[in-house]
Amino acid sequence: MKNEKERKKNYRMIINLLSCLVSFVITMGISFLLTPYITQKLGAEAYGFVSLANNFVNYASIATLAINSMAARFVSVSYHQKDYNEANKYFNSILFTNFFLILILFVPSLLIICFLQRIVTITSTLILFVKILFALIFLNFFMGLINSSFSVSLFIKNRVDLTNLKNMESNVLKALIMLVLFYLFGANIIFVGIASLIATTYLLIYNLKYFIKLTPEIKINKIYFDIKMTFKIFMSGIWNTVTKLGQVLSDGLDLLVCNWFVTPLAMGQLAISKTFSTCISTLTANISYVFQPNMTYYYAIGDKDKEINEIKFSMKATAFFSNILLAGVIALGINLFNLWIPGQNIRIIYLSTFVTIIGGIVGSTINSLFNIFTITNKLKTNSLVTLSQGILNIILVFILLSLNIFKGYEIVVISGVSVFTSIIKNLTFTPIYAAKCLNTNITVFYKTIFTGMISAIILIITFAFISNIINPITWPSLIICALICGLFGIIINYIILLNHNEREIFKNSIKSMLLRGDKNEAK
């Protein structure tokens, strides 16, 4: 019975992982196809304002993280412990607090939009459109706050596959709406905001549906609102706010710094160069999220050994897929950019991309460790270290830019500083403190980290060798080269990263899926 339960958990994990990968490929594929289209239609400068608007939302999210970053953790632990009254109190306290936060943030958002041209440098012909774009992006952010409250049900039930499916559908919907509006009315950045808002509304509708269906024990009722619960979550999550502030100081201000101290065009180039680092970060975050429900469950029932094994498996899974993408961008980047965004400053964009993603050699493996701080509710120390890192980054960037010796390479400097400090932090503090939070040996995660780094380096060398042989200068040859590299990457990572038990989990789960498929066909 126990083995059957574990088999079902492993099967669910593989389903969630595969759905995550499919969703990622489709979502990033859409982004990959739309980016050159948008930059061609709107120009690199206007494209930069789309990314900048999302950055401003990230700044605003600092005020909401104290509540929302811990929502799934508190509701999930209470639910798994079958304390449904407490779970109801946590959920409704979070939901109604989010409504209150929207009211508080509305006024400063309105002021930012009204005086935007005094905050950032905007070409006069774009001022009105950029302001409307910012208004739509802020409205989308408010909608997302409510959406995040209801998404907790899918986390509790470990239905990450449904989360990925609906995210994928919403991104397809967003792309289609954007293209239709571009076709009917001509290219305009405000259509990006309109499409985003409609896609988020679509997600909200389905998350509300799943909330009612999957967790009927939790009701929306103001009588469950408890200011004490809100305060408890806030006091725990405040450290996530500090962490977010540190992350913003590390790499969240780069576009704004570019706009202020270089040019709006340089800001647009940096936004393009961050496309693939964003892809890698999204992939690692999504894969590690697949394992978080199980990690939370093992913590809730007090099974430390299974929790550590789950964390290590999560680290290997993120490295397995992220390293293939990272090595591919580094090895094929110049050829890719020449075909993807012709007419742009390819050399400077590739250099900035290379510097931005190189931190993934360490970061893709350790991403799962950040979940430990949330699950164990030990956030303070990591938050203060991250904040210190962010302050150091800002100081270093301003010093280096003031030296005026990096003319033409400012975006490389701006993106490179945060990567350098992140690598140091992630090789020293992060794995040691994560182990201490679990009351285990401080070196417990280092073997997995170094194995992931070796995997990334071997893949980069292998892919560069394959690229040198094929020399992909056309789209067909580049696609063939990428497929060959991907195949080698899967084989190499399967051998290097996974142990015997982990290979068996994958093989048995795949067999189970194939057998279920055969049964469904027979029916």
C-alpha positions as CSV (number, residue, x, y, z in Angstrom):
1,M,0.0,0.0,0.0
2,K,2.9,2.3,0.9
3,N,4.7,1.5,-2.3
4,E,1.5,2.1,-4.3
5,K,1.1,5.5,-2.6
6,E,4.7,6.4,-3.5
7,R,4.2,5.2,-7.1
8,K,1.2,7.5,-7.5
9,K,3.2,10.4,-6.0
10,N,6.0,9.8,-8.5
11,Y,3.5,9.4,-11.4
12,R,1.9,12.8,-10.4
13,M,5.3,14.4,-10.2
14,I,6.3,13.2,-13.7
15,I,2.9,14.4,-15.1
16,N,3.4,17.8,-13.5
17,L,7.0,18.0,-14.8
18,L,6.0,17.0,-18.4
19,S,3.1,19.5,-18.4
20,C,5.5,22.2,-17.1
21,L,7.9,21.5,-19.9
22,V,5.2,21.5,-22.6
23,S,3.8,24.7,-21.2
24,F,7.2,26.3,-21.1
25,V,8.1,25.3,-24.7
26,I,4.8,26.7,-26.1
27,T,5.0,29.9,-24.0
28,M,8.6,30.6,-24.8
29,G,8.0,29.6,-28.4
30,I,5.3,32.3,-28.6
31,S,7.7,34.8,-27.0
32,F,10.4,33.8,-29.4
33,L,8.2,34.4,-32.4
34,L,6.7,37.6,-31.1
35,T,9.8,39.4,-30.0
36,P,11.3,40.0,-33.5
37,Y,7.8,40.8,-34.8
38,I,7.2,43.4,-32.0
39,T,10.7,44.9,-32.2
40,Q,10.4,45.2,-36.0
41,K,6.9,46.8,-35.8
42,L,7.5,49.0,-32.8
43,G,11.3,49.3,-32.6
44,A,13.7,48.3,-29.8
45,E,12.9,51.4,-27.8
46,A,9.2,50.8,-27.6
47,Y,9.8,47.1,-26.8
48,G,11.9,48.2,-23.9
49,F,9.0,50.1,-22.4
50,V,6.9,46.9,-22.3
51,S,9.7,45.3,-20.2
52,L,10.0,48.4,-18.1
53,A,6.3,48.5,-17.3
54,N,6.5,44.9,-16.1
55,N,9.5,46.0,-13.9
56,F,7.4,48.7,-12.3
57,V,4.8,46.0,-11.5
58,N,7.7,44.1,-9.8
59,Y,8.4,47.1,-7.7
60,A,4.8,47.4,-6.7
61,S,4.7,43.6,-5.9
62,I,7.2,44.3,-3.1
63,A,4.2,45.7,-1.1
64,T,2.2,42.6,-1.6
65,L,4.7,39.8,-1.1
66,A,4.5,39.8,2.7
67,I,1.1,38.3,2.4
68,N,1.0,36.4,-1.0
69,S,4.4,34.8,-0.9
70,M,3.4,32.7,2.1
71,A,-0.2,32.1,1.2
72,A,0.2,28.6,-0.3
73,R,2.5,27.5,2.6
74,F,0.1,28.4,5.4
75,V,-3.1,27.3,3.8
76,S,-1.5,24.1,2.5
77,V,0.0,23.0,5.8
78,S,-3.3,23.6,7.7
79,Y,-5.2,21.7,5.0
80,H,-2.9,18.7,5.0
81,Q,-3.2,18.6,8.8
82,K,-7.0,18.5,8.2
83,D,-7.5,21.7,10.2
84,Y,-10.0,23.1,7.7
85,N,-11.2,25.9,10.1
86,E,-7.7,27.3,10.2
87,A,-7.2,26.8,6.5
88,N,-10.4,28.9,5.9
89,K,-9.1,31.6,8.2
90,Y,-5.8,31.8,6.4
91,F,-7.4,31.8,2.9
92,N,-10.1,34.5,3.6
93,S,-7.6,36.6,5.5
94,I,-5.3,36.6,2.5
95,L,-8.1,37.2,0.0
96,F,-9.7,40.2,1.7
97,T,-6.2,41.6,2.5
98,N,-5.5,41.5,-1.2
99,F,-8.6,43.6,-1.9
100,F,-7.4,46.1,0.7
101,L,-3.9,46.2,-0.9
102,I,-5.4,47.0,-4.3
103,L,-7.2,50.0,-2.8
104,I,-3.9,51.2,-1.2
105,L,-1.8,50.7,-4.3
106,F,-4.3,52.4,-6.7
107,V,-3.4,56.0,-5.8
108,P,0.4,55.6,-6.2
109,S,-0.1,53.7,-9.4
110,L,-2.2,56.5,-10.7
111,L,0.4,59.1,-9.7
112,I,3.2,57.1,-11.5
113,I,1.1,57.0,-14.7
114,C,0.3,60.7,-14.6
115,F,3.9,61.8,-14.0
116,L,5.6,59.0,-15.9
117,Q,7.5,61.3,-18.4
118,R,9.2,62.9,-15.4
119,I,10.2,59.6,-14.0
120,V,11.7,58.0,-17.1
121,T,12.9,59.3,-20.5
122,I,10.2,58.8,-23.1
123,T,10.3,59.9,-26.8
124,S,7.5,62.6,-27.1
125,T,5.6,60.5,-29.8
126,L,5.3,57.6,-27.4
127,I,4.3,59.3,-24.2
128,L,0.5,58.8,-24.4
129,F,0.9,55.1,-25.6
130,V,3.4,54.3,-22.9
131,K,1.1,55.8,-20.2
132,I,-1.9,53.7,-21.4
133,L,0.4,50.6,-21.5
134,F,1.4,51.3,-17.8
135,A,-2.2,51.7,-16.8
136,L,-3.1,48.4,-18.4
137,I,-0.1,46.6,-16.9
138,F,-1.0,47.9,-13.4
139,L,-4.6,46.8,-13.8
140,N,-3.4,43.4,-14.9
141,F,-1.2,43.3,-11.7
142,F,-4.3,44.0,-9.5
143,M,-6.2,41.2,-11.3
144,G,-3.3,38.9,-10.7
145,L,-3.4,39.5,-7.0
146,I,-6.9,38.1,-6.8
147,N,-6.0,35.3,-9.1
148,S,-3.1,34.2,-6.9
149,S,-5.4,33.8,-3.9
150,F,-7.5,31.2,-5.7
151,S,-4.6,29.4,-7.3
152,V,-3.7,28.0,-3.8
153,S,-6.2,25.1,-4.4
154,L,-4.1,23.7,-7.3
155,F,-1.1,23.8,-5.1
156,I,-2.8,22.0,-2.2
157,K,-4.0,19.2,-4.5
158,N,-0.6,19.1,-6.3
159,R,-2.3,19.7,-9.7
160,V,0.6,21.7,-11.1
161,D,-0.3,20.1,-14.5
162,L,-3.6,22.1,-14.5
163,T,-1.7,25.3,-13.5
164,N,0.7,24.7,-16.5
165,L,-2.1,23.9,-18.9
166,K,-4.1,27.1,-18.1
167,N,-0.9,29.2,-18.1
168,M,-0.2,27.8,-21.6
169,E,-3.7,28.5,-22.8
170,S,-3.6,32.0,-21.4
171,N,-0.4,32.7,-23.2
172,V,-1.7,31.4,-26.5
173,L,-4.8,33.5,-26.0
174,K,-2.6,36.6,-25.3
175,A,-0.5,36.0,-28.4
176,L,-3.6,35.6,-30.6
177,I,-5.3,38.7,-29.3
178,M,-2.1,40.7,-29.8
179,L,-1.7,39.5,-33.4
180,V,-5.3,40.2,-34.2
181,L,-5.2,43.7,-32.8
182,F,-1.9,44.4,-34.6
183,Y,-3.5,43.1,-37.9
184,L,-6.7,45.1,-37.5
185,F,-5.4,48.4,-36.1
186,G,-1.7,48.4,-36.7
187,A,1.2,47.9,-34.2
188,N,0.8,49.7,-30.9
189,I,2.3,48.9,-27.5
190,I,-1.1,49.3,-25.8
191,F,-2.3,46.1,-27.4
192,V,0.3,44.2,-25.4
193,G,-1.3,45.5,-22.3
194,I,-4.9,44.7,-23.5
195,A,-3.9,41.1,-24.4
196,S,-2.2,40.6,-21.0
197,L,-5.3,41.8,-19.2
198,I,-7.6,39.5,-21.1
199,A,-5.3,36.5,-20.6
200,T,-5.1,37.1,-16.8
201,T,-8.9,37.4,-16.6
202,Y,-9.1,34.0,-18.4
203,L,-6.8,32.5,-15.7
204,L,-8.8,34.0,-12.9
205,I,-12.1,32.4,-14.2
206,Y,-10.5,29.0,-14.3
207,N,-8.7,29.2,-11.0
208,L,-12.0,30.2,-9.3
209,K,-13.6,27.2,-11.0
210,Y,-10.8,24.8,-9.7
211,F,-11.0,26.4,-6.3
212,I,-14.7,25.5,-5.9
213,K,-14.2,22.0,-7.3
214,L,-10.9,20.9,-5.7
215,T,-11.2,22.4,-2.2
216,P,-14.9,22.5,-1.2
217,E,-13.8,22.5,2.4
218,I,-12.6,26.1,1.9
219,K,-15.3,28.8,1.5
220,I,-15.2,32.4,0.6
221,N,-16.8,34.1,3.6
222,K,-15.8,37.3,5.4
223,I,-16.7,35.7,8.8
224,Y,-13.4,33.7,8.5
225,F,-11.4,36.9,8.1
226,D,-9.0,37.1,11.1
227,I,-6.7,40.1,11.5
228,K,-4.5,37.9,13.7
229,M,-4.0,35.5,10.9
230,T,-3.2,38.3,8.5
231,F,-0.6,39.6,11.0
232,K,0.9,36.2,11.4
233,I,1.3,35.7,7.7
234,F,2.6,39.3,7.3
235,M,5.3,38.8,10.1
236,S,6.5,35.7,8.3
237,G,6.3,37.0,4.8
238,I,7.8,40.4,5.5
239,W,11.2,38.8,5.0
240,N,10.1,37.8,1.5
241,T,9.5,41.5,0.9
242,V,13.0,42.2,2.1
243,T,14.3,39.4,-0.3
244,K,12.3,40.9,-3.2
245,L,13.8,44.3,-2.5
246,G,17.3,42.8,-2.6
247,Q,16.4,41.1,-5.9
248,V,15.1,44.4,-7.4
249,L,18.3,46.1,-6.3
250,S,20.3,43.3,-7.8
251,D,18.8,43.0,-11.3
252,G,15.3,44.6,-11.2
253,L,16.6,48.2,-11.7
254,D,18.8,47.4,-14.7
255,L,16.3,48.7,-17.4
256,L,15.6,51.8,-15.3
257,V,19.3,52.5,-14.8
258,C,19.8,52.1,-18.6
259,N,17.0,54.6,-19.3
260,W,18.4,57.1,-16.8
261,F,22.2,56.8,-17.5
262,V,22.6,55.4,-21.0
263,T,19.7,55.7,-23.6
264,P,16.2,54.4,-24.1
265,L,17.7,52.5,-27.1
266,A,20.2,50.8,-24.8
267,M,17.3,49.9,-22.5
268,G,15.6,48.2,-25.4
269,Q,18.8,46.3,-26.3
270,L,19.1,45.1,-22.7
271,A,15.5,44.0,-22.7
272,I,16.1,41.9,-25.8
273,S,19.3,40.4,-24.2
274,K,17.4,39.4,-21.1
275,T,14.9,37.3,-23.1
276,F,16.9,34.1,-22.7
277,S,17.9,34.7,-19.1
278,T,14.2,35.2,-18.3
279,C,13.5,32.0,-20.2
280,I,16.0,30.0,-18.1
281,S,14.8,31.7,-14.8
282,T,11.2,30.9,-15.7
283,L,12.1,27.3,-16.6
284,T,14.0,26.7,-13.3
285,A,11.3,28.3,-11.2
286,N,8.5,26.3,-12.9
287,I,10.3,23.0,-12.5
288,S,11.2,23.6,-8.9
289,Y,7.6,24.6,-8.3
290,V,6.5,21.2,-9.5
291,F,8.3,19.6,-6.5
292,Q,7.2,22.2,-3.9
293,P,3.8,20.6,-3.1
294,N,5.5,17.3,-2.2
295,M,8.3,19.1,-0.3
296,T,5.6,21.0,1.7
297,Y,3.7,17.7,2.3
298,Y,6.8,15.9,3.6
299,Y,7.5,18.9,5.9
300,A,3.9,18.9,7.2
301,I,4.1,15.2,8.2
302,G,7.7,15.5,9.5
303,D,9.5,13.1,7.1
304,K,12.9,14.9,6.8
305,D,14.7,12.1,4.8
306,K,12.0,12.1,2.1
307,E,12.0,15.9,2.0
308,I,15.8,16.1,1.4
309,N,15.6,13.4,-1.3
310,E,12.8,15.4,-3.0
311,I,14.9,18.6,-2.8
312,K,17.9,16.9,-4.4
313,F,15.7,15.4,-7.1
314,S,14.2,18.8,-7.7
315,M,17.7,20.3,-8.0
316,K,18.7,17.6,-10.6
317,A,15.5,18.1,-12.6
318,T,16.0,21.8,-12.9
319,A,19.6,21.4,-13.9
320,F,18.7,18.6,-16.3
321,F,16.5,20.8,-18.5
322,S,17.9,24.3,-17.8
323,N,21.5,23.4,-18.6
324,I,20.5,22.2,-22.0
325,L,18.8,25.6,-22.8
326,L,21.7,27.5,-21.2
327,A,24.4,25.6,-23.1
328,G,22.4,26.0,-26.4
329,V,22.1,29.8,-26.1
330,I,25.8,30.1,-25.3
331,A,27.0,27.8,-28.1
332,L,24.4,28.9,-30.8
333,G,23.8,32.4,-29.7
334,I,25.6,34.4,-32.4
335,N,24.0,32.4,-35.2
336,L,20.6,32.5,-33.5
337,F,20.6,36.3,-33.0
338,N,21.7,36.9,-36.6
339,L,18.7,35.0,-37.8
340,W,16.3,36.1,-35.1
341,I,16.8,39.8,-34.8
342,P,18.7,41.0,-37.9
343,G,19.4,44.7,-38.0
344,Q,20.1,44.9,-34.2
345,N,23.5,45.3,-32.6
346,I,24.1,41.5,-32.4
347,R,27.6,41.7,-30.8
348,I,26.5,43.8,-27.8
349,I,23.2,41.9,-27.4
350,Y,25.0,38.5,-27.4
351,L,27.7,39.7,-24.9
352,S,25.0,41.0,-22.6
353,T,23.0,37.7,-23.0
354,F,26.1,35.6,-22.3
355,V,26.9,37.6,-19.1
356,T,23.3,37.4,-18.0
357,I,22.8,33.7,-18.4
358,I,26.2,32.4,-17.2
359,G,25.1,32.6,-13.6
360,G,22.6,29.8,-14.5
361,I,25.5,27.4,-14.3
362,V,25.1,27.6,-10.6
363,G,21.6,29.2,-10.3
364,S,19.7,26.5,-12.2
365,T,20.8,23.8,-9.7
366,I,20.2,25.8,-6.5
367,N,16.9,27.3,-7.4
368,S,15.0,24.6,-5.5
369,L,16.8,25.5,-2.3
370,F,15.0,28.8,-2.0
371,N,11.7,26.9,-1.5
372,I,13.2,25.6,1.8
373,F,13.2,29.0,3.4
374,T,9.5,29.4,2.7
375,I,8.5,25.8,3.7
376,T,10.4,25.9,7.0
377,N,9.3,29.5,7.6
378,K,12.9,30.6,8.1
379,L,13.2,33.6,5.8
380,K,15.0,36.4,7.8
381,T,18.7,35.5,7.3
382,N,18.3,34.8,3.6
383,S,16.4,38.1,3.2
384,L,19.0,40.2,4.9
385,V,21.8,38.6,2.8
386,T,19.9,39.1,-0.4
387,L,19.2,42.8,0.5
388,S,22.9,43.3,1.3
389,Q,23.8,41.8,-2.1
390,G,21.4,44.1,-3.8
391,I,22.8,47.2,-2.1
392,L,26.3,46.1,-3.1
393,N,25.2,45.6,-6.7
394,I,23.8,49.1,-6.9
395,I,27.0,50.6,-5.5
396,L,29.2,48.6,-7.9
397,V,27.1,49.5,-10.9
398,F,27.2,53.2,-10.2
399,I,31.0,53.1,-9.5
400,L,31.7,51.2,-12.8
401,L,29.5,53.5,-14.9
402,S,31.0,56.6,-13.3
403,L,34.5,55.5,-14.4
404,N,33.3,56.0,-18.0
405,I,35.7,53.3,-19.4
406,F,33.0,51.0,-20.6
407,K,31.6,53.2,-23.4
408,G,29.3,51.1,-25.6
409,Y,29.3,48.2,-23.2
410,E,27.2,49.7,-20.4
411,I,24.5,47.1,-20.7
412,V,27.1,44.3,-20.3
413,V,28.4,46.0,-17.1
414,I,24.9,46.5,-15.7
415,S,23.8,42.9,-16.2
416,G,27.2,41.4,-15.3
417,V,27.6,42.8,-11.8
418,S,24.5,41.0,-10.4
419,V,25.5,37.8,-12.0
420,F,28.9,37.9,-10.4
421,T,27.6,38.5,-6.8
422,S,24.8,35.9,-7.3
423,I,27.3,33.2,-8.2
424,I,29.3,34.0,-5.0
425,K,26.2,34.0,-2.8
426,N,24.8,30.8,-4.4
427,L,28.0,28.8,-3.9
428,T,28.5,29.9,-0.3
429,F,25.6,31.1,1.7
430,T,22.5,29.5,0.0
431,P,23.3,25.8,0.3
432,I,24.8,26.1,3.8
433,Y,21.8,28.0,5.2
434,A,19.3,25.8,3.4
435,A,20.9,22.8,5.1
436,K,20.8,24.5,8.5
437,C,17.1,25.2,8.1
438,L,16.5,21.5,7.7
439,N,18.8,20.7,10.7
440,T,21.1,18.6,8.5
441,N,24.8,18.5,7.4
442,I,25.8,21.8,5.8
443,T,27.5,20.0,2.9
444,V,24.4,17.9,2.0
445,F,23.6,19.8,-1.2
446,Y,27.1,20.5,-2.5
447,K,27.6,17.2,-4.4
448,T,24.3,17.9,-6.4
449,I,25.4,21.5,-7.0
450,F,28.8,20.6,-8.4
451,T,27.3,17.8,-10.5
452,G,25.0,20.3,-12.0
453,M,27.9,22.7,-12.8
454,I,29.9,19.9,-14.4
455,S,26.9,19.0,-16.5
456,A,26.5,22.6,-17.7
457,I,30.2,22.9,-18.6
458,I,30.3,19.6,-20.5
459,L,27.1,20.6,-22.4
460,I,28.6,24.0,-23.4
461,I,31.8,22.3,-24.8
462,T,29.8,19.6,-26.6
463,F,27.3,22.0,-28.1
464,A,30.1,24.4,-29.2
465,F,31.8,21.4,-30.9
466,I,28.6,20.4,-32.7
467,S,27.9,24.0,-33.8
468,N,31.4,24.3,-35.1
469,I,30.9,21.2,-37.3
470,I,27.4,22.1,-38.6
471,N,28.0,25.9,-38.8
472,P,24.2,26.8,-38.7
473,I,23.7,30.0,-40.7
474,T,20.2,29.2,-41.9
475,W,17.0,28.5,-39.9
476,P,16.8,24.8,-41.1
477,S,20.5,24.1,-40.2
478,L,20.0,25.9,-36.9
479,I,17.0,23.9,-36.0
480,I,18.7,20.6,-36.9
481,C,21.8,21.7,-34.9
482,A,19.6,22.5,-31.9
483,L,17.8,19.2,-32.1
484,I,21.1,17.3,-32.2
485,C,22.4,19.3,-29.3
486,G,19.2,18.7,-27.3
487,L,19.5,14.9,-27.9
488,F,23.1,14.8,-26.8
489,G,22.1,17.0,-23.8
490,I,19.4,14.6,-22.7
491,I,21.8,11.6,-22.9
492,I,24.7,13.4,-21.1
493,N,22.4,14.7,-18.3
494,Y,20.7,11.3,-17.9
495,I,24.2,9.7,-17.3
496,I,25.7,12.5,-15.2
497,L,22.8,13.8,-13.1
498,L,20.5,11.0,-12.3
499,N,21.2,8.0,-10.0
500,H,19.8,4.5,-10.4
501,N,16.7,5.2,-8.3
502,E,15.9,8.5,-10.1
503,R,16.2,6.8,-13.5
504,E,13.8,4.1,-12.3
505,I,11.3,6.7,-11.2
506,F,11.3,8.3,-14.7
507,K,11.2,4.9,-16.5
508,N,8.4,3.5,-14.4
509,S,6.3,6.7,-14.6
510,I,6.7,6.8,-18.3
511,K,5.7,3.2,-18.6
512,S,2.6,3.9,-16.4
513,M,1.6,6.8,-18.7
514,L,2.0,4.6,-21.8
515,L,0.0,1.8,-20.2
516,R,-2.8,4.2,-19.3
517,G,-2.7,5.5,-22.8
518,D,-3.1,1.9,-24.2
519,K,-6.0,1.3,-21.8
520,N,-7.7,4.5,-22.8
521,E,-7.4,3.5,-26.5
522,A,-8.8,0.0,-25.8
523,K,-11.8,1.6,-24.1
